[in-house]
């Protein structure tokens, strides 16, 4: 064993020795310990005890924290498995309001009446507005969702008339169920099949090994816009699926990148539909993006709109105030010949599989659904293949000035003030998720789960896993009052915060203790089973 501090040892030999700090991190990963824990100071308001606790970072990508990403993937697999082939209708009804919640709403009604009277008399409602805002926050803290006023702004709507180039869909009367059809076999056994569907976007040009054969002919603009609005197309597909199926179809879906960098969808669907009908639904599904045109580039380079307090963004030469987002939409609504900025459709390639619960196919497909969840959509940017890397860079360039939302600063390039405009905005500098290289235009969620899939939230699935582990360790899971503790972040350099290496070592020791206990329990259980078999023999 060589001593790393011994300078008589050649440098090449010393540099080949592993770093102790990196070994700690590798061991932490092996034991499932978060390598980027978030330190929080917890104060118990009952006992007054204060302690610093490491909370897992909860990362979903392996590049950020492999142990947390692995836990999240396993959690999603459990969620998918529980909901795919439910045999009983999930119960998803809200609890009845308690006395305190009803009292708060009654008080809110009085406050609204007082405000209306003051406003009608022409008085100042500032104090009442502040009191009402505090009361609304207390209503949410008391365990009620949403706002007592509901939707307070009007929703823009366009004609629901279908496009002439889209086939019509059959519409069945809706039934109040989330379960698909069952089939009885020749021996009286009941089967409840489900589906696994894969949907892709259309072609933008011929590709080979994930890169275009002719990059100049590849439609990067359409590829960028399809990625930006892909989540809306998925929503439209689910709406059409339920309309044709005639029941509240439930699904668990994941969005993953194809090798050509376009997002595509894997969807586990509870229940079945004839394949011909499913193909008809896919062909008839589209989404129209009714946004102002981006054909006319008005500002670019050094010539950009300037901000003026009280007015917004102005033309730097004429001083004209640029139209706001609402004004641009009003102009679009008044134009009878207006066309949507973009129309999305699925491609011709699709894959549909029938799946039965408890079969190897079901387990394999669940693993396939979660296969890429811990990978970044932009992994191709780090590839060694120059053709794929150039392809990714051209796609990012196409996304650079594409508006990703009504609030995107890129609207200034086309002479429109973004929604909620503020100083400091500039085209090509949007901080939105869609414009980040890791996302390649797709800003939606990677996992899409319908509300009645497993009848549990992700937090409840986490609690199930926690309860199972505690029971295996023989520890009672005592419910904790969520209002008992006060949590505060711990800043770097805090005297109570141990170095990260020390915290990782402590966590590894705790995991070792848990694992040894689990191994002992497993050995005891196997010993009891062996004794039972020998007694029976």
C-alpha positions in Angstrom: 0.0 0.0 0.0 1.6 3.3 -1.1 1.2 6.5 0.9 -0.3 9.3 -1.4 1.6 12.0 0.7 5.0 10.3 0.0 6.5 12.6 -2.7 9.1 9.9 -3.5 6.4 8.0 -5.3 6.1 8.9 -9.0 3.3 11.4 -9.8 1.7 9.0 -12.3 1.3 6.3 -9.6 -0.1 8.8 -7.1 -2.6 10.2 -9.7 -3.8 6.7 -10.5 -5.0 6.3 -6.9 -8.7 6.9 -6.3 -9.7 10.1 -4.5 -11.2 9.3 -1.1 -13.9 12.0 -1.5 -15.0 10.4 -4.8 -15.1 6.9 -3.2 -17.4 8.3 -0.5 -19.8 9.6 -3.2 -19.7 6.2 -5.0 -20.5 4.3 -1.8 -23.3 6.8 -1.2 -24.7 6.0 -4.6 -24.5 2.3 -4.0 -26.5 2.6 -0.8 -29.1 4.9 -2.4 -28.0 8.0 -0.4 -28.7 11.4 -2.1 -25.4 12.9 -3.1 -26.8 16.5 -3.2 -28.8 16.7 0.0 -30.6 20.0 0.9 -29.9 21.0 4.5 -33.0 22.4 6.4 -33.2 23.5 10.0 -36.2 21.9 11.7 -37.7 23.4 14.8 -40.2 21.4 16.9 -42.8 23.9 18.2 -43.9 21.3 20.9 -40.5 20.4 22.4 -38.5 23.4 21.1 -35.8 21.1 19.7 -33.9 22.5 16.8 -31.8 20.3 14.4 -30.4 20.3 10.9 -31.7 17.6 8.7 -30.6 16.6 5.2 -33.5 16.3 2.8 -33.0 14.4 -0.5 -32.8 16.7 -3.5 -35.4 14.7 -5.4 -33.7 15.0 -8.7 -35.3 13.2 -11.6 -32.2 13.1 -13.9 -29.2 10.7 -13.3 -26.9 13.5 -14.3 -28.0 15.4 -11.2 -28.3 12.7 -8.6 -28.5 9.0 -9.6 -30.0 7.7 -6.2 -32.9 10.2 -6.3 -33.5 9.6 -10.0 -33.6 5.9 -9.4 -36.1 6.3 -6.5 -38.3 8.5 -8.7 -38.2 6.0 -11.5 -39.2 3.1 -9.1 -42.0 5.3 -7.7 -43.4 5.9 -11.2 -43.2 2.2 -12.0 -45.3 1.4 -8.9 -47.8 4.1 -9.8 -48.1 2.8 -13.3 -48.5 -0.9 -12.2 -51.2 0.0 -9.6 -53.5 1.8 -11.9 -53.2 0.0 -15.3 -55.6 -2.9 -14.6 -57.9 -1.7 -11.8 -60.8 -4.0 -11.3 -62.9 -1.6 -9.1 -64.0 1.9 -9.8 -61.6 4.4 -8.0 -63.3 6.6 -5.4 -62.1 10.2 -5.8 -64.5 12.4 -3.9 -63.4 15.4 -1.8 -64.0 15.5 1.9 -66.8 17.5 3.4 -65.8 20.9 4.7 -65.3 21.1 8.5 -66.7 23.8 10.8 -63.7 26.0 10.6 -63.5 25.9 6.8 -67.2 26.8 6.6 -66.7 29.6 9.0 -63.9 31.0 6.9 -66.0 31.0 3.7 -68.9 32.7 5.6 -66.4 35.4 6.8 -65.2 35.7 3.2 -68.8 36.3 2.0 -69.1 39.2 4.6 -65.8 40.7 3.5 -66.9 40.6 -0.2 -70.2 42.4 0.7 -68.3 45.1 2.7 -66.0 45.7 -0.2 -68.8 45.9 -2.7 -70.6 48.5 -0.6 -67.4 50.6 -0.2 -66.7 50.4 -4.0 -70.3 51.4 -4.8 -70.0 54.4 -2.6 -66.7 55.5 -4.3 -64.5 54.8 -1.3 -61.0 53.4 -1.1 -61.0 49.5 -1.0 -57.2 49.1 -0.5 -57.4 47.9 3.1 -60.3 45.6 2.4 -58.5 44.1 -0.6 -55.5 43.3 1.6 -57.8 41.7 4.2 -59.5 39.6 1.5 -56.2 38.5 0.1 -55.1 37.4 3.6 -58.4 35.6 4.1 -58.0 33.7 0.8 -54.6 32.5 1.9 -56.0 31.3 5.2 -58.8 29.4 3.3 -56.0 27.5 1.4 -54.0 26.9 4.6 -57.1 25.5 6.2 -57.1 22.7 3.6 -59.3 23.9 0.8 -58.2 23.9 -2.9 -58.6 26.7 -5.4 -60.2 30.1 -5.1 -63.7 30.9 -3.8 -64.3 33.1 -6.9 -63.3 30.4 -9.4 -62.4 31.7 -12.9 -62.5 35.5 -12.8 -61.3 36.2 -16.4 -63.0 35.4 -19.6 -61.6 32.6 -21.8 -60.9 33.2 -25.5 -62.6 30.7 -27.7 -62.6 30.1 -31.4 -64.9 28.2 -33.7 -65.0 24.5 -32.8 -65.7 23.6 -36.4 -63.4 20.9 -37.5 -60.9 21.4 -40.3 -61.9 20.2 -43.7 -58.8 18.1 -44.0 -59.5 16.2 -40.7 -61.9 13.2 -40.7 -64.9 13.2 -38.5 -65.0 11.1 -35.3 -67.9 9.0 -33.9 -69.2 10.3 -30.6 -70.7 7.9 -28.0 -72.8 8.7 -25.0 -70.5 9.0 -22.0 -70.8 6.5 -19.1 -69.6 7.3 -15.6 -66.8 4.7 -15.4 -63.1 4.6 -15.8 -62.9 0.8 -16.4 -62.7 -0.7 -19.8 -64.6 -3.7 -21.2 -64.2 -7.2 -19.9 -64.3 -10.4 -21.9 -65.2 -13.9 -20.7 -63.1 -16.8 -21.9 -64.3 -20.3 -22.9 -63.7 -21.6 -19.3 -65.5 -18.8 -17.6 -62.4 -16.7 -16.8 -62.9 -12.9 -17.0 -60.2 -10.9 -18.8 -59.7 -7.1 -18.5 -57.3 -6.2 -21.3 -55.7 -2.8 -21.7 -53.5 -1.1 -24.3 -50.0 0.2 -24.8 -49.8 2.9 -27.5 -46.8 4.6 -29.0 -47.3 7.8 -31.0 -44.8 9.8 -33.0 -44.6 13.1 -34.8 -44.4 13.3 -38.7 -41.3 13.3 -40.7 -39.3 16.5 -41.3 -36.9 14.9 -43.7 -35.0 11.7 -44.2 -32.7 10.7 -41.3 -30.0 8.1 -40.8 -28.8 7.1 -37.4 -30.6 10.1 -35.8 -29.3 12.8 -38.2 -30.7 14.2 -41.4 -29.3 13.0 -44.7 -29.8 16.5 -46.1 -29.8 19.0 -43.2 -30.6 21.9 -45.6 -33.8 20.2 -46.7 -34.8 19.2 -43.1 -37.8 21.3 -41.8 -36.3 22.6 -38.6 -39.0 25.2 -38.1 -41.8 22.7 -38.1 -39.8 20.4 -35.9 -39.2 23.2 -33.4 -42.9 24.2 -33.3 -44.1 20.6 -33.0 -41.8 20.2 -30.0 -43.0 23.4 -28.4 -46.7 22.5 -28.6 -46.5 18.7 -28.4 -48.2 18.6 -25.0 -51.3 20.3 -26.4 -51.5 17.7 -29.2 -51.4 15.0 -26.5 -54.3 16.7 -24.6 -56.3 16.8 -27.8 -55.7 13.1 -28.4 -57.0 12.2 -24.9 -60.1 14.3 -25.4 -60.9 12.5 -28.7 -60.1 9.1 -27.2 -62.6 9.6 -24.4 -65.2 11.0 -26.8 -65.0 7.9 -29.0 -64.6 5.4 -26.2 -67.6 6.7 -24.3 -66.1 6.5 -20.9 -63.5 8.4 -18.8 -60.4 6.7 -20.2 -57.4 6.8 -17.8 -53.8 6.8 -18.9 -50.2 6.8 -17.7 -47.9 8.2 -20.3 -44.2 9.3 -20.7 -42.7 11.6 -23.2 -39.3 10.5 -24.5 -36.9 11.8 -27.2 -36.5 9.8 -30.4 -33.0 9.5 -31.9 -33.9 12.3 -34.3 -34.6 14.5 -31.2 -38.4 14.7 -31.8 -40.5 13.9 -28.7 -42.8 10.9 -28.9 -45.3 9.4 -26.6 -45.7 6.0 -24.8 -49.1 5.6 -23.2 -50.5 2.9 -21.0 -54.3 3.0 -21.4 -56.8 1.3 -19.2 -59.3 -0.6 -21.3 -59.3 -1.3 -25.1 -60.6 0.1 -28.3 -60.6 -1.6 -31.8 -57.4 -0.8 -33.6 -59.3 0.6 -36.5 -61.0 3.1 -34.3 -57.7 4.0 -32.6 -56.1 4.7 -36.0 -59.1 6.8 -36.9 -58.7 8.8 -33.7 -55.0 9.4 -34.3 -55.6 10.5 -37.9 -58.3 12.9 -36.8 -56.4 14.5 -33.9 -54.8 17.9 -34.5 -54.1 21.1 -32.6 -54.2 24.6 -34.0 -52.0 27.3 -32.4 -54.0 30.5 -32.8 -51.1 33.0 -32.2 -50.1 36.1 -34.1 -48.1 35.6 -37.2 -44.3 35.4 -37.0 -43.6 35.9 -40.7 -42.6 39.5 -40.4 -39.4 40.1 -38.4 -39.6 43.8 -37.3 -36.7 44.0 -34.8 -33.4 42.2 -34.7 -29.7 42.7 -34.1 -29.0 46.0 -32.4 -32.4 47.5 -33.4 -34.6 46.3 -30.6 -37.7 47.8 -28.9 -37.0 50.1 -26.0 -38.8 50.1 -22.6 -40.6 53.2 -21.2 -42.2 53.1 -17.8 -46.0 53.5 -17.9 -46.1 52.7 -21.7 -44.3 49.5 -22.3 -42.1 48.7 -25.3 -41.7 51.3 -28.1 -40.4 51.3 -31.6 -36.9 52.8 -31.2 -37.3 55.0 -34.4 -41.0 56.1 -34.4 -41.7 56.0 -30.7 -44.9 54.0 -31.4 -46.1 51.8 -28.6 -46.1 48.2 -29.7 -49.4 46.4 -29.5 -49.9 44.3 -26.3 -50.5 40.6 -26.4 -54.3 41.1 -25.8 -54.5 43.7 -28.6 -52.6 41.3 -31.0 -55.1 38.6 -30.2 -58.1 41.0 -30.7 -56.7 41.8 -34.2 -56.4 38.1 -34.9 -60.0 37.5 -33.8 -61.3 40.2 -36.1 -59.6 38.9 -39.1 -62.0 36.4 -40.8 -59.2 35.2 -43.1 -56.7 34.5 -40.4 -54.9 31.2 -40.3 -53.4 29.5 -37.3 -49.7 30.0 -36.7 -49.1 26.3 -36.7 -51.1 23.0 -36.9 -49.8 19.9 -35.2 -50.6 16.3 -36.2 -49.2 12.9 -35.3 -47.2 11.0 -37.8 -48.1 7.8 -39.7 -46.0 5.6 -37.5 -47.9 4.1 -34.5 -47.7 1.0 -32.4 -50.6 -0.6 -30.5 -50.3 -3.6 -28.2 -53.0 -5.4 -26.2 -51.9 -6.1 -22.6 -53.2 -8.4 -19.9 -52.6 -7.8 -16.2 -49.9 -9.9 -14.5 -48.3 -11.1 -17.8 -44.5 -10.7 -18.6 -45.5 -8.3 -21.4 -47.1 -5.9 -18.8 -44.0 -5.9 -16.7 -41.8 -5.4 -19.7 -43.8 -2.5 -21.0 -43.9 -0.8 -17.6 -40.1 -0.9 -17.6 -40.1 0.5 -21.1 -42.4 3.4 -20.0 -39.9 4.4 -17.3 -36.7 3.5 -19.2 -35.8 7.1 -20.3 -37.3 9.1 -17.4 -33.9 9.7 -15.8 -32.3 10.8 -19.1 -32.3 14.4 -20.4 -34.0 15.2 -23.6 -30.8 16.9 -24.7 -28.4 14.1 -24.2 -27.6 14.2 -27.9 -25.8 17.5 -27.4 -23.0 15.6 -25.6 -22.7 12.9 -28.3 -19.4 12.2 -30.1 -21.2 11.8 -33.4 -20.5 15.1 -35.2 -23.6 14.7 -37.5 -26.0 14.2 -34.5 -24.4 17.1 -32.6 -24.7 19.4 -35.6 -28.3 18.3 -35.9 -29.0 19.2 -32.3 -27.3 22.6 -32.6 -29.4 23.4 -35.7 -32.6 22.5 -33.9 -31.6 24.7 -30.9 -31.0 27.6 -33.4 -34.4 27.1 -34.9 -35.9 27.2 -31.4 -34.0 30.4 -30.4 -36.5 32.9 -31.8 -39.6 30.8 -31.7 -42.1 32.1 -29.1 -42.7 29.4 -26.6 -45.6 31.0 -24.7 -47.6 34.3 -24.6 -45.0 35.6 -22.1 -42.0 34.8 -24.2 -39.7 37.8 -25.0 -39.3 36.5 -28.6 -42.6 38.3 -29.4 -40.7 41.6 -29.4 -38.9 40.4 -32.5 -42.2 40.4 -34.3 -43.4 43.7 -33.0 -45.7 42.5 -30.1 -45.3 43.1 -26.4 -45.3 39.7 -24.5 -48.0 39.1 -22.0 -46.9 40.7 -18.7 -44.1 42.6 -20.4 -41.4 44.0 -18.1 -38.1 45.8 -18.7 -35.0 43.9 -19.6 -36.7 41.6 -22.2 -34.9 40.8 -25.5 -35.6 38.4 -28.3 -33.4 35.2 -28.1 -33.0 35.5 -24.4 -36.1 33.6 -23.1 -35.4 31.8 -19.8 -38.3 29.5 -20.4 -37.8 25.7 -20.0 -38.5 25.1 -23.7 -35.4 27.1 -24.8 -33.0 25.3 -22.5 -30.7 22.9 -24.3 -31.7 20.0 -22.0 -35.3 20.2 -23.1 -35.0 20.8 -26.9 -38.3 22.7 -27.2 -40.4 20.4 -25.1 -41.6 22.3 -22.0 -44.3 19.9 -20.8 -44.1 17.2 -18.1 -42.2 14.0 -18.8 -44.8 11.9 -17.0 -48.5 12.4 -17.8 -51.0 10.7 -15.4 -54.8 11.1 -15.4 -56.4 12.0 -12.1 -58.2 8.7 -11.6 -55.4 6.4 -12.6 -54.4 4.8 -9.3 -56.7 6.9 -7.1 -53.5 8.1 -5.3 -51.2 11.1 -5.5 -47.5 10.7 -5.9 -47.1 11.7 -2.3 -49.4 8.9 -1.2 -47.4 6.4 -3.3 -44.3 7.6 -1.5 -46.0 7.1 1.9 -46.9 3.5 0.9 -43.2 2.8 0.2 -42.3 4.4 3.5 -44.9 2.4 5.4 -43.6 -0.9 3.9 -40.0 -0.2 4.8 -40.9 0.8 8.4 -43.0 -2.3 8.8 -40.2 -4.5 7.6 -37.8 -2.8 10.0 -40.3 -3.3 12.9 -40.7 0.5 13.4 -44.2 2.0 14.0 -45.1 4.7 11.5 -46.5 7.4 13.7 -48.6 10.1 11.9 -46.9 13.5 12.3 -48.8 16.8 12.5 -47.6 18.8 9.5 -48.0 22.0 11.5 -45.7 20.8 14.3 -42.5 21.8 12.6 -41.1 25.0 11.3 -38.6 24.5 8.4 -36.0 27.0 7.3 -33.2 26.7 4.8 -29.6 26.5 6.0 -27.1 28.8 4.3 -23.6 27.6 3.4 -21.1 28.4 6.1 -23.7 28.0 8.9 -21.8 26.8 12.0 -24.4 24.1 12.6 -23.9 22.7 9.1 -21.3 19.9 8.8 -19.2 19.5 5.7 -20.9 17.5 2.9 -18.4 14.7 3.3 -19.3 14.2 6.9 -23.1 14.3 6.1 -22.7 11.7 3.4 -20.7 9.4 5.8 -23.4 9.7 8.4 -26.1 8.9 5.8 -24.1 5.9 4.5 -23.7 4.5 8.1 -27.5 4.9 8.6 -28.3 3.0 5.4 -25.8 0.3 6.3 -27.6 -0.2 9.6 -31.0 -0.4 7.9 -29.7 -2.8 5.3 -28.2 -5.1 7.9 -31.5 -5.1 9.8 -33.4 -6.0 6.7 -31.0 -8.8 5.9 -31.4 -10.2 9.4 -35.2 -10.1 9.1 -35.0 -11.8 5.7 -32.8 -14.5 7.1 -35.1 -15.1 10.0 -38.1 -15.3 7.6 -36.3 -17.8 5.4 -35.4 -19.9 8.5 -39.0 -20.0 9.6 -40.1 -21.1 6.2 -37.5 -23.9 6.1 -38.6 -25.1 9.5 -42.2 -25.2 8.4 -41.3 -27.2 5.3 -39.3 -29.7 7.4 -42.1 -30.1 9.9 -44.6 -30.7 7.1 -42.3 -33.3 5.6 
